[in-house]
Structure formats: C-alpha cells, structure tokens
Amino acid sequence: MFIDKAIVEVIAGDGGNGAIAFRREACVEKGGPAGGDGGRGGSIYFVGDNNVNTLLEFKYKRKLQAECGENGRNKKCYGHKGEDLIVKVPIGTIVYDVSNEYVIADINEVNQRVLVAKGGRGGRGNCHFTSSRFQAPEIAENGESGERITVRLELKLLADVGLVGFPSVGKSTLLSVISAAKPEIAAYHFTTLSPILGVVKVNDEKNFVVADLPGLIEGASQGKGLGFNFLRHIERCRVLVHVIDMASSEGRDPYQDYLTIRHELEEYNPELLKRPQVIVANKMDQDEAELFLEEFKQKLQEDYPIFTISALNRTNLSSLIYKLSDILDNTPKFPLFKESDEYKVYINTNEDFCKVKYENGFFVVYGTPIEKAYHKANLSTDAGLLRFMRLLRYNGVEEKLKDAGIKDGDSVRICDYEFDYFE
C-alpha cells in the first residue's frame, strides 16, 4: 500500500530530576552534598533511508516517544541518558509543524539526519549548589520536559523525470520497456493507483529515475480523479514528459489532451511549466496516428521536442532516453522552498520572562520562560521554594503583578502552583 501523507505525534524524553542527597559514611570525612544530576532525555531524529519508499509505517504508529532520562542518585551518580529514537523515512519526505505549518525539514538525501524533537536536559543535583556560605543546600532541579510536537509528513518522490498524461495513454507501458519496473498494465482507466519509480540505464556510468504518475484528468488540481493525491510528486521532477495517445484511441483530441494537462499543472503550481518538457507521441503504430500528429504539430505553440514512439512495439525509444539524459545533464534540481520560507526555531530570545492576566479570581502568571523555570524548580523543600521565589523577584514578576493591580491576599497561579500574595 502506497501512503504518502501521515500525521504523527512526536514526544521527546524528559530529563531526569537532580537528587538531594548527602554522603554520610564513617570513612568519609565531611562527605557533604552528594546528589547527582539527572540524565538527558532522548531526542527524536528523522533519517532519510533509501530502503523505505512509503509512509505506511505511520498509518499504524501515530505516536513516537523517546526514552526519558533517569533521576540522579546518591554519591554524585548521574542518571542514565535516555536513548535517542532514530526514525527512518523515505527520501523526499517533508516534515511540517502542524501547529504553524512551518517546514521543519526537507529530507532529500540518503542518511540526512534531522532533529525533530529535542530531549529535555537533566536537572542538577544539590552538589552543584554549594558555596562557602551555603554548604548543605537542599536544592535540586527537576529535569526539563522533552519537546512535544505534532508533525505532518508528506512524501514527494525523488524522480528526475515525470510521466504525465491522461489515463490509458501508455505511461505504464513506456516505463516498463525503458526500465526494470513492472507496473500493472491493463486496458481500463486508473490502472495505476500509486506512483511507480523505475531506473532507466543510459550506459554503464549513467542512469536516471522516471516516475509513472497516476493518470490526470480535467479538474485534477481541484481534487477530481486521482491527480490531486499525486500531483505533489511532480514537484521534484526536473523534466516533465507529456505522454499523448496520438492515435486518439478513445476519441479524444490529442492536442486538447495536451492543453488540459498543462492547465492542470499550472493550476496546481505555475512553476512546473518553467521546467524542461518533452512531448511523447505514443501509439504511432496505429492507423491515423500520423494524421493526428501533423494536426498536433500545426497547433503546437511551444517549442518542445516531439518523439514519435510505440511503447508497445518498443520503437524509437533509444533517442528518447538519450535526449532525456542530455536535458538532465544541463538541468539543476529545483528547490521546493525559497530562502524566505519559515523553518523551525527552538529558542526565542526576545520573549518576555512572563505575562500577567486576571482570570477566574486568579492573577495568572504565564509565558514560556517562567513555565520552564517552574517545571525545573524542585519545590519539595523550603530551600527550593525560597530559591524559586527569589527567581520570580529577580525577573520582575512582582512588579508586573503590582502593575496588574494585585493586592495583599489575592491569589496567584503559575501553571498548577497557587499561592496568596503578601508584600
């Protein structure tokens, strides 16, 4: 089954908590604070793999979760790091952040490794908080939460040449005779239900990849037929080959077929028409094909090369293959995204430490930096709570509460932590 779209929840591992511990052994004089650090949570990486050609795995596996880091221990023992999760995806996979439609990555090379969700950093144990004035701290940090993100995967096949045209014009037959691919071939519409790739060998040192794309029909760019589902796979092709039934086997005008396919390509993405294009007049072994070809040439306004072939009889295929090879030698890859496209940014250095709003009887303090600081704070001890309150004051939270109109006895909420304010 060919699956080229999937939505997956990606959850990186949380960092382990730092430990509050003291070393007390008869043979160790003044052991002191000995709480170890928590381990880092596992991150999730997507890696391009040539041996994977569909997103079928993600149809049944909608959640990817990395291992969490282990908590720190006594005697300054660090927690075990969470194992990173390596996810293999097909070459040509684009990863989008569903929340804002930003492009996280375009994985178009073998072994290309992309960080999709970063594991949380482990919290520090109390051995890090000693000083000459504070020699027995009961302070430690909790581990940071791992990134949690919902991504949309879209596969756009990596092919050098794309065969486009109406159903039953001979695209699958052509692919089967110029490559080792074995697409299903039958005399009915939409025999090909998914894109099929074939490698065409030019000589011992050169080859290229051809994609047989499901037949397009009028209205494909608006979702009719199968074209809407597979038009995306044309976007990576460097050369487009219009395969036309020049014998008019089904009673259609070959030139009108050509205009219809061009219109659908333009409606989907106008940039596609700027790429090199070749016209293949197929089924030239049938009666009246020459008459339709002459009429087609008279109407054709574009200066595209025309190759007359019979895929069924395997005639005149070599010249087509060599021409496509020559065009590819002089045609660079077309980027899918411009330099101005948004990519994922992990850190926003311009964000305020917090914001304050009044809601349901509480002064709610919120914002990514303060929420991150709260989750790291270990409030299980008086020293840890006091350190967190000093952090709030140092970052101007009290001033923002006063600006919001807080008075003694009013309630404050930070995440799930609530307390009454007194100056």
N, C-alpha and C positions, 0 to 999 in steps of 0.2 A: 504493500500500500504506500502510495506517494503522499506524504504530508509535508507541506511547505510553510505552514503557519502554526504557531503554538504560543500559549501564554503560560508562563511558569513563575511561581513564587520562589525567590532565591533568598535564603536566610543564612548569613554567615554566623560563625560560632561566637558566643560571648566570651569575654576574657574571664579568667578565674579571679576570685577575690584574694586580696592580700590577707595574710594571717596576723593576728595579735597573739604573740606568744613570748615567753621569757625562758631562758635557759637556766635551769636550776639543777646543777649536778655537783656532787661533793668534790669531784676532782677538777672542776672548772671554776676558778675564782672570778667572781663578778661577771657571770655569763651575760647578763643584760638582755635587752630586747633581741628576739631571735625569730620573728615572724617572717616567713619567706614570701616572695612575690607570686601572684597568680600567673598561670600560663596564658599565652596569647590564644585567642580563639582562631579557629581555622577560617581561611578565606576561600572564596569560590572563584575558580578560573574557568573560562571557556577556551578551548583549544581547537584549532582547525585540524580536521583529520580527513585524509583522502579516502579512507575506508568506510566513511559514513556518508550516505548520499540522500538521507531523508530525515525529517524531524519526527519520525514515527515514535521514537522512544518517549518523547514528551507528551504524546497523547495519553499515555497511561501514568506518567510520572510528572505530576503537576507541581510538586514541591521538592526543592533541592536544599538540603540543610547540611552545613559543615559541623564538625565536632567542636564542642566548647572546650575552653582551656580549663585545666584543673586548678583548684584552690591551692594557695601556698600552705606550707606546713611549718612545723617547729624546726629548730636548728638551722634556720635560714634555707630550708629546702624549697626550691622553686617548684611550682606546679607544672605538670606536663603540658606542652603546647598542643592545641587542637590540630588534627590533621587537616591539611588543605584538601578541598574537594576539586578534582580535575574533571571537567565535563567535556566530552568530545562532541563537536558539532560539525556539520558538513561545511566544506569550503564554499563560501558565498553567503554565509549566514550574517544577517544584520540584527543587532541587538538594540531594542528600543526600551527606554524607561517609560512604562505605561502612564505614570503619573503626570508627566510633562511632555511626552513624545520626543524627548531628547535622544539622539543617537549615542549609545554607549560605545559601540564598536561596529566596524565592518570587517568581518573575519574573512579575508580573501586570499590567505596564504597558508600553506601547509605548516603546521606546528606554531602558527601565530597564537600567542598566549595573551589573553585579555583578563584583567581583574574586573569582575562584575560586582562582587560584594566583599568588602574588607572586614576581616575578623576584628573583634574588639581587643584592645590592649589589656593585658593583665594588670590588676591593681597592685600597688606597692604594699609590702608588709611593714609592720611597725619598726623594723630595724632601720628604715630609711628616715625616720622622723626624730632621731636622737640629736641632741645638741648639748652643749656644755651646761645649759640651764634646764634642759628637759631630758633627763637621762633615762626615764622609764615611761615612754609615751604609750598610751593605749589608743593609738590612732593607726588606722589602716585604710586602704582604699578598696572599694569594690571594683570589679572588672568592668570595662566598658562593654556596652551591648554591641553585638555584631550588626553590620548593615542588613537591613531587610528591605527588599525591593521586588516589585513585580515587573517582569520584563516580557516583551513580546518578541518572539523570534520569527524572522521572515527569511526564507531561503530564496535567493536569486541565483540560479545556476550559473556557474562559470563556464561559459562556452564562447568560442571565438566566432562561430558562425551560427546564425539562427535561421531555420527554415520556416517561413510564414506563408500562409495561403489558406484558401477555403478547404473545407473537409473534402476528402477523396480526390485531391488533385495529384497525389503521388508523392507526398513528402516522406512518408514512412518507407515506401519502396525505394526512393532515392537514397535515404540514409542506409538502408540495408545493403545496397550494392556498392556504396563508396566506403563503408566501414564494416566492422565486425558486429555491429549492433543488430539485434534481432527483434525489431518492433513487430507488434501484431499487424497483419495486413489483411484487410477484408473489404468487400465492396459495399460498405454502408457508412453513413456519416458517424463521426466521432468514434472511430475505431480506436484511435489513440486518446486515452483518457488522462494521461500524465506526460510531462516532458521526458524525452528519452535522449540520452547522450551517446554519441559514437565518436571514436577516434579515427580520423582519416590519415592514412600514411602517405606522405608525398614522396619521400625517399628514405634512405637509411638514417638520415640525421634530422629529418623534419617531419612534423605531423601537426595537426590541429584538431580541435574539438568542435563537433557540429551538434546542435540541439534540434531535435524534431519537436516542434511545439504544437499542441492540440489545435485543430482547425479553428480559425477565426470566422466569424460571420458578421453581418451588419448589426451594429449595436453591441459588439463585444466590449467596447470600452465603457458601456453603461451596465454591463452585467449579463448580457444575453449569451446563451450558449455556454461554452467552456472558456472562452477567451479571457473573461475578466479575471478568472482564477489564475491564469498562467501568463498573462501579459507581462507581469513583473519579471519573468525570466528572460525577456528580450532585452532588458535594460543593460545587461552586462555584455551583450554580443557586440563585437566590433564591426561585423559585416552582416547585413540582412540580405537574405536570398528569397525573392518572391517566386514561389513555385506556382505556375499557372497551367491550368488544363487548357492547352492551346487547341485541342480538338473539340472543345465545348461539349464534352460527353453528357453533361446534364442540362444542356440547353441554355447555359448562361453565356453572356458576352465576356470573353477573356479580358478585354480592356476594362470593362466595368468592374470585374472582379479585382483587378489591379488597383483601380481608383478606390474601391471600397476598403481594401486592406490598408492602403496609405492613409485614408481618412481615419480609420480606427487607431492606427499607430499615432497619428497626430493628436487625436483626441486624448489618448492616454498619456503621451509625453511628446511634445513637439520636438524635443531634442533628438528623438530617434531618427527623424528624417534627415538630419545632418550627417548621418553616418554613411559610409560607402554601401551601395546597394547594387545587387546583381539580379537580373531577371532570367529565370529558367523557364523556357517554353517546353513543357513536358508533353508526353503522348504524341510526339511528332510522327509516330509510326501509323497513326490512324488517318482515315480519309478526311479530307477537307482541312486538316491541320495547317497546311501551307497557306490556304486562302485566309484563314483566321490570322495567321502570323503576319501576312502582308498588311492586312487591315490594322492589326495591332501596331505595327511599326509606323504606319501613317499617322495614327492618333497619338502615339507616344511623344510627349513633350520634353521629357527628361533625357539626358544623355547617359543612360545606363547601358552597360554591356548586356547583350541578349545571347543566351546559349540555347540552342535547339537540341533537345535530347529525347531519348526514350529510356526512362529508368527501367521499364520492363525488359527491353531488349539490350540494355546496357550500352547504348551507343552515345558517342561524343562525351563521355564522362571525364576522360583524362584532361581535356582542355579546360573544363570547368574547375577541376581540382587544382590545376596549376595556376589558373587565374586567381582563385581564392587565396592560394598560398602567397602569390605576389602581392595582392592587396593587403593581406595581414602583415607582411614584412614592412609595409610602409604606413601602417595604421596603429597608433598608440592605443593604450587602454583608455576608456572613457570613465572618469571618476563619477561615482553615483552622488557624491556630496560635494558641495562647494566649500571653500575655506571658511565662509561665514556661518556654516551650519553649526548648531549648538552641540557641544559634547559635554559629557558628564564632568562636573567639578565637585570634588569631595569637600573642600574647605571654602567657606565664605568668610573672609577676614573682615568684611565690612559690617557684619551683622552685630547689632547691639547685644550686650550681655543678657538683657531681659526687657520685657514689656509688662505693663500692669493694666488690668481691666477689672471692673467691678461686675460680678456675675453671681446671681443666686445667693446673695448675702455674704459673699467672699470677695476679698481682693485677690485676684488670681494673678500670680507672677508666672510668666511663660516666656518661651524662647529657647532655641536650640542650645546655646551655651549654658544657660542656667539649668536646663533639664539634664544636660550631660554632666554638669558638676554635681547635681543632686544624686544621680544614679551612681556616681563614683564614690560619694560620701558614705562612710560607714557610721551610722548614727546609733549604733548599739551601745556606745559608751559615752559618758559625759564629755570626755575629751574630744571625741569625734564630732559630737553635736556642737560643741563650742567652736571648733575649727570651721565647721560649715557656716555658723552664724557670722564669724569674722570674715569669711569669704564673701558673704552677702553684703556686709557693710563696706568692705573694701571696693566692691564693684558698683557701689552706688544704688543698691536695691532700696535701702531705707529712704534715700532722697526721692526716689521715684514713687514710693508708697505715699510719702508726705504730699508730693505733687498731685497724687490721685485723690487726696482728701482723707487719708486714713486717720483714725483717732484711737486713743487708748481703749483696749477691749475689743476692737474689731478683729475679725478672723481673716487669716491669710492662708492661701493654699498654693503650694508648689508641688506640682504633679499630684501624688496621693498623700503628701505630708501636709497636715493642717496644724496651725498654732495661733494663739491670740497675741496680738501686738501690744506691747507696752514700751513706751520710750524710756 
